[in-house]
Amino acid sequence: MRLQHAASALALMVAACGGGASSTSDEAHGGTPQGDAAAHGPALGPAGAHAASTPSAQPSRPEQHWSYDQQSAWARIAGVCASGHEQSPINLSSAAPMAETPDLAPRYLPASGTLVNNGHTVQFTPAQSPAMLMIGQDAYGFAQFHFHSPAEHTLDRRAYPIELHFVHRNGAGQLAVLGVFIEEGAENPALADLLASLPVAAGEQSATQVDIDLNALLPPDRAYFSYAGSLTTPPCTEGVRWNVLRTPLQASAAQIAQLRETLRASSRHVQPLGQRTVLLGS
């Protein structure tokens, strides 16, 4: 499978498809500025989620605030939100061509870290990062995960209530995001532990370290859609390697309601596919 990456290493910013505490991130409730560096295309580290930048895309200025209810204004923030040709999220189709894609192998371990509500999303950042994502022979270290409500990607035009993004980067600074849909079903024990420490207010951080089994937040089926995309929050930097699992994770109605009440509307609108090809691998 061929995926296009940014021509040069991504300089990671701190934020949120969620970043850290109050700086960047992607979800939201209108909140703080900065891109989401990781959450969707993250900013790795305590502050951000998907935020990242390349030499050709300047990071957004700290003074500039952005919100999900005024996405047309993102074009006025430095970046490629309006001019890019490989933007995320997109609509995924169950009719996507099956192809020989690299094995997707999350090598996750239980982790301890902090949960932060940065005003755009709720992000978990590990104190240490022993986990990694293998895509074939390519290794990406785990940086953080965060949530979006409703799901940013759609599947056959259907939007799941929640989407979870695991953000990773490799030694060259390139980003790979693993997306997981969450649907209503059985109660999820791993989410229950996390929700018990959920920071509700923007700028709030979990009072104690949160212990989480990252593997418990993944469905057993590893079939995934792959495509070349971008961060889903300003500056919308391209060159992000997207991998979205086809099978959703289940959570109870009460768990989903708690997440949605905290996250509020925290999703970027679906973007045009353009000339890109989406592949489905197992």
C-alpha positions as CSV (number, residue, x, y, z in Angstrom):
1,M,0.0,0.0,0.0
2,R,1.4,3.4,-0.9
3,L,0.8,6.3,1.4
4,Q,2.1,9.8,0.9
5,H,3.9,11.4,3.8
6,A,5.0,15.0,4.3
7,A,8.2,15.7,2.4
8,S,10.0,16.4,5.6
9,A,9.7,15.5,9.3
10,L,6.7,16.9,11.1
11,A,7.6,19.3,13.9
12,L,5.3,18.3,16.7
13,M,3.4,20.8,18.6
14,V,1.6,20.3,21.9
15,A,-2.2,20.1,21.5
16,A,-5.2,17.8,21.1
17,C,-7.2,15.6,17.7
18,G,-6.2,16.7,21.3
19,G,-3.2,18.1,22.9
20,G,-2.4,18.8,26.4
21,A,-3.9,20.7,29.0
22,S,-5.1,24.0,27.9
23,S,-3.1,24.6,24.8
24,T,-4.2,22.8,21.7
25,S,-6.5,20.0,20.8
26,D,-9.2,19.3,18.7
27,E,-12.3,19.1,20.3
28,A,-14.5,21.4,21.1
29,H,-16.2,23.4,23.0
30,G,-14.7,26.3,21.5
31,G,-11.8,26.6,23.7
32,T,-8.2,27.4,23.5
33,P,-6.4,28.1,20.4
34,Q,-3.6,26.1,18.9
35,G,-4.1,23.2,16.6
36,D,-4.7,19.7,17.7
37,A,-1.5,18.3,17.0
38,A,-2.5,15.0,17.6
39,A,-5.9,14.5,17.9
40,H,-6.1,14.2,14.7
41,G,-2.7,14.9,13.7
42,P,-1.4,15.8,16.9
43,A,0.6,17.8,18.8
44,L,2.5,15.3,20.8
45,G,3.1,15.9,24.3
46,P,1.3,17.4,27.2
47,A,-0.3,20.1,25.3
48,G,-1.7,18.8,22.1
49,A,-3.2,16.2,20.1
50,H,-3.0,16.3,16.5
51,A,-1.1,19.5,16.1
52,A,1.9,19.3,13.9
53,S,3.5,21.4,11.4
54,T,5.9,21.2,8.4
55,P,8.3,23.7,7.1
56,S,5.7,24.7,4.6
57,A,2.9,25.1,7.1
58,Q,3.4,27.5,9.9
59,P,1.8,26.7,13.2
60,S,-1.2,28.7,14.3
61,R,-0.5,31.8,16.4
62,P,-1.2,31.3,20.1
63,E,-3.4,34.5,20.0
64,Q,-5.8,33.0,17.5
65,H,-8.6,31.0,18.9
66,W,-10.7,28.5,16.9
67,S,-13.9,26.6,17.5
68,Y,-15.8,23.8,16.0
69,D,-18.9,25.9,15.4
70,Q,-17.0,28.4,13.2
71,Q,-15.0,26.1,11.0
72,S,-15.2,28.4,8.0
73,A,-12.9,30.8,10.0
74,W,-10.1,28.2,10.2
75,A,-8.9,29.5,6.8
76,R,-7.8,32.7,8.5
77,I,-5.5,30.7,10.8
78,A,-2.0,29.9,9.5
79,G,-2.1,26.5,7.9
80,V,-3.7,24.6,5.1
81,C,-7.2,24.1,6.4
82,A,-8.7,25.7,3.3
83,S,-6.0,25.1,0.7
84,G,-4.9,21.6,1.3
85,H,-5.7,18.7,-1.0
86,E,-5.4,15.8,1.4
87,Q,-7.5,16.9,4.3
88,S,-9.1,14.8,7.1
89,P,-11.6,13.5,8.1
90,I,-13.3,11.8,5.1
91,N,-16.2,9.5,4.4
92,L,-15.0,5.8,4.4
93,S,-16.8,3.3,2.2
94,S,-17.4,-0.4,3.0
95,A,-16.9,-0.8,-0.7
96,A,-13.3,0.3,-0.5
97,P,-11.0,-2.0,-2.5
98,M,-9.3,-4.8,-0.5
99,A,-5.6,-4.6,-1.0
100,E,-2.4,-6.0,0.4
101,T,-1.7,-3.6,3.1
102,P,0.9,-3.8,5.9
103,D,-0.1,-5.6,9.0
104,L,-1.5,-3.2,11.6
105,A,0.0,-4.4,14.9
106,P,-0.5,-2.2,18.0
107,R,2.1,-3.2,20.6
108,Y,0.4,-1.6,23.5
109,L,1.0,-2.1,27.2
110,P,-0.8,-0.8,30.3
111,A,0.1,2.8,30.8
112,S,-0.2,5.5,33.5
113,G,-0.7,9.1,32.7
114,T,-2.9,12.2,33.0
115,L,-6.3,13.1,31.5
116,V,-6.6,16.7,30.5
117,N,-9.6,18.6,29.2
118,N,-8.0,21.2,26.9
119,G,-11.2,22.9,25.8
120,H,-11.2,21.0,22.5
121,T,-11.0,17.4,23.6
122,V,-10.1,15.1,26.5
123,Q,-6.6,13.7,26.1
124,F,-4.7,11.0,27.8
125,T,-0.9,11.5,27.8
126,P,1.3,8.7,29.3
127,A,4.0,9.5,31.8
128,Q,6.2,7.2,29.8
129,S,5.5,5.7,26.4
130,P,6.5,2.0,26.2
131,A,3.8,1.4,23.6
132,M,4.1,1.5,19.8
133,L,2.2,0.9,16.6
134,M,3.7,-1.3,13.9
135,I,2.5,-0.7,10.4
136,G,4.3,-3.5,8.5
137,Q,8.0,-2.8,9.4
138,D,7.4,0.9,10.3
139,A,7.4,1.7,14.0
140,Y,5.6,4.6,15.5
141,G,5.8,5.4,19.2
142,F,2.5,6.1,21.1
143,A,2.1,9.7,22.2
144,Q,-1.5,10.2,23.3
145,F,-5.1,9.4,22.7
146,H,-8.1,11.7,22.6
147,F,-11.8,11.7,21.7
148,H,-14.2,13.4,19.2
149,S,-17.9,13.6,19.3
150,P,-19.5,12.7,17.1
151,A,-17.0,10.6,15.1
152,E,-15.1,12.7,12.6
153,H,-14.8,10.0,9.9
154,T,-18.1,8.6,8.6
155,L,-18.6,5.0,7.3
156,D,-21.0,4.9,4.4
157,R,-22.1,8.4,5.5
158,R,-23.0,7.1,9.0
159,A,-21.5,9.0,11.9
160,Y,-20.8,7.0,15.1
161,P,-21.4,8.8,18.4
162,I,-17.7,8.8,19.4
163,E,-14.3,8.4,17.7
164,L,-11.1,7.6,19.6
165,H,-7.7,8.6,18.1
166,F,-4.4,7.1,19.1
167,V,-1.6,9.4,18.0
168,H,1.8,8.1,17.2
169,R,5.0,9.4,15.6
170,N,8.2,7.8,14.3
171,G,11.8,8.8,14.7
172,A,11.5,11.2,11.7
173,G,8.6,13.0,13.4
174,Q,6.0,11.6,11.0
175,L,2.6,11.0,12.4
176,A,0.3,7.9,12.2
177,V,-3.1,8.0,13.8
178,L,-5.2,4.9,14.7
179,G,-8.9,5.7,14.7
180,V,-11.5,3.7,16.6
181,F,-15.2,4.2,16.3
182,I,-17.3,3.8,19.5
183,E,-20.9,2.6,19.2
184,E,-23.6,1.9,21.8
185,G,-23.6,-1.6,23.2
186,A,-22.2,-3.4,26.2
187,E,-20.6,-1.4,29.0
188,N,-16.8,-1.1,28.5
189,P,-14.8,-1.8,31.7
190,A,-11.7,0.0,30.4
191,L,-13.7,3.1,29.6
192,A,-15.4,2.9,33.0
193,D,-12.0,3.3,34.7
194,L,-11.2,6.3,32.5
195,L,-14.5,8.0,32.9
196,A,-14.2,7.8,36.7
197,S,-11.4,10.4,36.4
198,L,-12.9,12.4,33.5
199,P,-12.0,16.1,33.7
200,V,-15.3,17.9,32.9
201,A,-14.2,21.6,32.7
202,A,-11.9,23.1,30.2
203,G,-8.4,23.4,31.6
204,E,-9.1,20.7,34.2
205,Q,-6.7,17.8,34.7
206,S,-7.3,14.4,36.5
207,A,-6.5,14.7,40.1
208,T,-4.5,11.5,40.1
209,Q,-2.6,9.4,37.6
210,V,-4.9,7.3,35.5
211,D,-4.0,3.6,34.8
212,I,-5.3,2.3,31.5
213,D,-4.9,-0.9,29.5
214,L,-4.6,0.5,26.0
215,N,-5.4,-2.8,24.4
216,A,-8.8,-2.8,26.1
217,L,-9.7,0.2,24.0
218,L,-9.3,-1.7,20.7
219,P,-11.7,-4.1,19.1
220,P,-10.3,-7.5,18.3
221,D,-10.8,-7.1,14.5
222,R,-7.8,-5.4,12.9
223,A,-9.3,-4.8,9.5
224,Y,-8.6,-1.1,8.7
225,F,-9.0,1.7,6.2
226,S,-5.8,3.5,5.3
227,Y,-5.3,6.7,3.5
228,A,-3.1,9.8,3.4
229,G,-4.6,12.7,5.3
230,S,-4.1,15.6,7.7
231,L,-4.6,16.9,11.2
232,T,-8.3,17.5,11.8
233,T,-7.7,20.8,13.7
234,P,-5.8,23.9,12.8
235,P,-3.3,24.1,11.2
236,C,-4.6,21.0,9.4
237,T,-1.1,19.9,8.4
238,E,-1.0,17.2,5.8
239,G,1.3,14.1,5.7
240,V,-0.5,12.1,8.4
241,R,-0.8,8.4,7.9
242,W,-4.4,7.5,8.8
243,N,-5.6,4.0,9.9
244,V,-9.2,3.7,10.9
245,L,-10.4,0.3,12.2
246,R,-13.5,-0.9,10.5
247,T,-15.1,-2.6,13.6
248,P,-16.2,-0.3,16.3
249,L,-15.6,-0.6,20.0
250,Q,-18.7,-0.9,22.2
251,A,-19.7,1.3,25.2
252,S,-22.9,1.6,27.1
253,A,-25.4,4.4,26.5
254,A,-24.5,5.9,29.8
255,Q,-20.8,5.9,29.0
256,I,-21.4,7.5,25.6
257,A,-23.7,10.1,27.1
258,Q,-21.0,11.1,29.7
259,L,-18.4,11.5,27.0
260,R,-20.7,13.5,24.7
261,E,-21.7,15.8,27.5
262,T,-18.1,16.6,28.2
263,L,-16.8,16.7,24.6
264,R,-19.8,18.5,23.2
265,A,-19.5,19.1,19.4
266,S,-15.9,18.4,18.7
267,S,-15.6,17.1,15.1
268,R,-14.4,18.7,11.9
269,H,-16.7,18.4,8.9
270,V,-16.0,15.7,6.4
271,Q,-13.5,16.8,3.7
272,P,-13.4,15.9,-0.1
273,L,-11.5,12.8,-1.0
274,G,-10.1,14.3,-4.1
275,Q,-7.6,12.1,-6.0
276,R,-6.8,10.0,-3.0
277,T,-7.4,6.2,-2.8
278,V,-8.7,4.6,0.4
279,L,-7.7,1.0,0.9
280,L,-9.1,-1.7,3.2
281,G,-6.7,-4.2,4.6
282,S,-6.9,-6.9,7.3
